[in-house]
């Protein structure tokens, strides 16, 4: 419950809470990533640390970029630059990933029979496909009916949801592979019973760059 409240506060209060939230997420993910890499390769882990730039730092900066717009005042040097914040795209990514994960779990629990990957034995093809389809439908409907989302066509929301579902699943598998290589169950313990920062945001880290690219190319 505290986790949900912190996420909502960070997303909806203002630009500074949004930035603070994702700096916190980035810091926690970096800390856990270093611990995992040290377990995988104690002697040469330093060689792998630059991967954190691509895996963690860049995605978080892209997420912040999707929410924050800085307008630099070039006409009047005495006037302050303007920082505006819109939660639309960050929320769309987070909600898409949450819906995909939840629906994949529910569908997989009821009808899942075919293993999806040996990296994550609990995942099934039925759950993965069902979660992605339901995620796309829900996000497209939200884009169609929610007034603030109508500035973008529902077809774009459908594509964004599909990107989140596909690459979010890959992000989950990547983190599972890292944990298996490190021989650990959870990346951390900041949420007892729910794992660490990477456990919570693994899908977000991989999906965000592809959503960012889609938005920057088409809007």
C-alpha positions in Angstrom: 0.0 0.0 0.0 2.8 2.4 0.8 4.5 1.5 -2.5 1.3 2.4 -4.4 0.9 5.7 -2.5 4.5 6.7 -3.1 4.1 6.0 -6.8 0.8 7.9 -7.1 2.3 10.9 -5.2 5.3 11.0 -7.4 3.3 10.8 -10.5 0.5 13.3 -9.7 1.7 16.0 -7.3 4.1 18.0 -9.6 7.1 17.9 -11.8 9.6 17.8 -8.9 8.0 14.8 -7.2 8.0 13.0 -10.5 11.7 13.7 -11.0 12.4 12.7 -7.4 10.5 9.5 -7.8 12.4 8.3 -10.8 15.8 9.4 -9.4 14.9 7.2 -6.4 14.0 4.3 -8.7 17.2 4.8 -10.7 19.3 4.9 -7.5 17.7 1.7 -6.1 18.1 -0.1 -9.4 21.7 0.9 -9.8 22.5 -0.3 -6.3 20.9 -3.7 -6.8 22.4 -4.1 -10.3 25.9 -3.6 -8.9 25.3 -6.2 -6.2 24.0 -8.7 -8.8 27.0 -8.1 -11.2 29.4 -8.5 -8.2 27.8 -11.9 -7.5 28.0 -13.0 -11.1 31.6 -11.9 -11.7 33.3 -10.9 -8.4 36.7 -10.4 -10.1 35.7 -8.6 -13.2 32.4 -7.0 -12.3 33.9 -3.5 -13.0 34.0 -4.3 -16.7 30.2 -4.8 -16.8 29.2 -1.8 -14.8 28.9 0.5 -17.9 26.0 -1.7 -19.0 24.0 0.1 -16.2 24.1 3.3 -18.4 22.0 1.5 -21.1 20.0 -0.8 -18.8 19.0 1.7 -16.1 20.2 5.3 -16.5 19.1 5.9 -20.1 15.6 4.4 -19.6 15.0 6.5 -16.5 16.1 9.7 -18.2 13.9 8.8 -21.2 10.9 8.4 -18.8 11.6 11.8 -17.2 11.9 13.3 -20.7 8.4 11.9 -21.5 6.9 13.7 -18.6 9.0 16.9 -18.4 9.1 19.8 -20.9 11.6 22.6 -20.3 11.0 25.9 -22.2 14.1 28.1 -22.2 13.3 31.8 -22.3 15.6 33.3 -25.0 13.9 36.6 -25.3 14.1 37.9 -21.7 17.2 36.9 -19.7 15.5 38.0 -16.5 12.5 35.7 -17.0 12.9 32.2 -15.6 12.8 29.1 -17.8 9.6 27.2 -17.6 9.3 23.5 -16.5 6.0 21.8 -17.3 4.9 18.3 -16.4 2.4 16.0 -18.0 1.8 12.6 -16.5 0.0 11.1 -19.6 2.8 9.1 -21.2 4.5 8.0 -17.9 1.2 6.8 -16.6 0.4 5.0 -19.8 3.6 3.1 -19.6 3.2 2.2 -16.0 -0.4 1.2 -16.3 0.3 -0.8 -19.5 3.0 -2.8 -17.7 0.8 -3.3 -14.6 -2.2 -4.4 -16.6 0.0 -6.8 -18.8 1.6 -8.4 -15.7 -1.7 -8.8 -13.9 -3.6 -10.2 -16.8 -0.7 -12.5 -17.8 -0.7 -13.9 -14.3 -4.5 -14.4 -14.2 -4.8 -15.9 -17.7 -1.8 -18.1 -17.1 -3.3 -19.3 -13.8 -6.5 -20.3 -15.4 -5.5 -21.7 -18.8 -1.7 -21.6 -18.9 -0.2 -24.9 -20.0 2.6 -24.2 -22.5 5.9 -23.0 -20.9 7.0 -19.7 -22.3 10.7 -19.8 -21.3 13.0 -21.9 -19.2 14.3 -18.7 -17.7 11.0 -18.1 -16.0 9.2 -21.5 -15.6 6.0 -20.0 -14.3 5.4 -18.0 -17.4 3.2 -19.6 -20.1 2.5 -18.8 -23.7 -1.2 -18.6 -23.0 -0.7 -16.1 -20.1 1.8 -14.0 -22.1 -0.4 -13.7 -25.1 -3.6 -13.2 -23.1 -2.0 -10.6 -20.9 -0.7 -8.7 -24.0 -4.0 -8.7 -25.8 -6.0 -7.7 -22.7 -3.5 -4.9 -22.0 -3.9 -3.6 -25.6 -7.7 -3.7 -25.3 -7.8 -1.9 -21.9 -5.3 0.8 -22.8 -7.0 1.4 -26.2 -10.4 1.8 -24.5 -8.9 4.1 -21.9 -7.4 6.2 -24.7 -10.7 6.3 -26.5 -12.9 7.2 -23.5 -10.7 9.2 -21.1 -10.8 12.9 -22.2 -7.2 13.8 -21.5 -6.0 10.8 -23.6 -8.1 11.8 -26.6 -5.4 14.1 -27.8 -3.9 10.9 -29.2 -5.8 8.4 -31.3 -6.7 5.1 -29.8 -4.6 3.4 -32.4 -1.5 5.0 -31.0 -2.5 3.9 -27.5 -2.9 0.4 -28.9 0.6 0.4 -30.3 2.1 1.9 -27.1 0.4 -0.9 -25.0 1.7 -3.5 -27.4 5.3 -2.1 -27.1 5.0 -2.2 -23.3 3.6 -5.7 -23.3 6.3 -7.2 -25.6 9.3 -5.4 -24.3 8.1 -5.4 -20.7 8.0 -9.2 -20.9 11.5 -9.2 -22.3 12.6 -7.0 -19.4 11.2 -9.4 -16.9 13.0 -12.3 -18.6 16.3 -10.3 -18.6 16.1 -9.6 -14.9 15.2 -13.3 -14.2 18.3 -14.4 -16.2 20.5 -12.0 -14.2 19.1 -13.3 -10.9 19.6 -16.9 -12.0 23.2 -16.2 -13.0 23.7 -14.6 -9.6 21.9 -17.5 -7.9 19.5 -15.2 -6.0 15.7 -15.2 -5.7 15.1 -11.4 -5.4 17.2 -8.4 -6.5 16.7 -6.8 -3.2 14.4 -6.5 -0.2 13.1 -2.9 0.0 9.6 -4.4 -0.3 9.5 -7.5 2.0 7.8 -10.4 0.1 7.9 -8.5 -3.2 11.6 -8.1 -3.9 13.7 -5.2 -4.8 13.7 -2.2 -7.2 14.7 -4.3 -10.2 12.0 -6.8 -9.4 9.5 -4.0 -9.5 10.8 -2.0 -12.4 12.5 -4.6 -14.7 9.8 -4.4 -17.3 9.7 -0.6 -17.2 13.5 -0.3 -17.8 13.3 -2.2 -21.1 9.9 -1.0 -22.4 10.5 2.7 -21.8 13.2 3.3 -24.5 11.0 1.7 -27.2 8.0 3.7 -26.2 10.2 6.9 -26.1 11.4 6.1 -29.6 7.9 5.5 -30.9 6.6 8.8 -29.4 9.6 10.8 -30.6 9.3 9.5 -34.1 5.6 9.9 -34.5 4.6 13.0 -32.4 
